[in-house]
């Protein structure tokens, strides 16, 4: 392929999740277990905090 095709390329719905999984696996593959636990713990706690703050925002009355 030379990149001059004008035909649309259809992507699967699993292309993005697979690419993200591969990126995470390569990025954190060589880290020791304790470092992976710290990184995933921080990311998980930020995710929980964001979910709780979003739920609190939805429960507050609209102005």
N, C-alpha and C positions, 0 to 999 in steps of 0.2 A: 504494500500500500504506500502510495506516495502522498497521501493526505489531501488529494484534490477531488475525492469522491463527493458527490452532492447527495447521495442517498442517505436517508436518516438511519441512524443506528439505534436499534431498540435495546434497552437495558432491562435486565431482570430486576424484580423488586428486591432480590437478595444481593445485588452488586454492592450497594453502599454498606450494609452490615458486614459483609464478607471483607470488604476493603478495610473497614475500621477494625475488625477483629485481627486481620493480618498486620495492620499497623501497630496495634497494641502488643501483639505477640512478638513482633520484631523489636519494638522499642524497649520492652521490659523483659525480654527473653534471657538476657545475660545477667540480670540483677540477682543478688542473693535473695533468699526468701524473706528475710527481715525487711529489706528495702521495698520489696513488692508489697508486703503487708502495710508498711507505713504509707506508701503512695496510694494504695487502694483504700485504706482507711480514711485518708484525707479526702479523696474524691468521693467516697461514700458518705462521709459526714457532710460535705458541701451539698450533695444531692438531697440528703434528708432535710437539711436546713432549708434548702430552696423549696422543697415540697411542702414543708410546714408553713413557711411564710406565704406561699401561694394559697394554701388552704385557708389561712387566717385572712388573707385579702379577699377571698371569695365570700367569706362568711360575714364580713363587715357590711353594714347597710350602704346602699348606693346613695350618693349625694345628688 
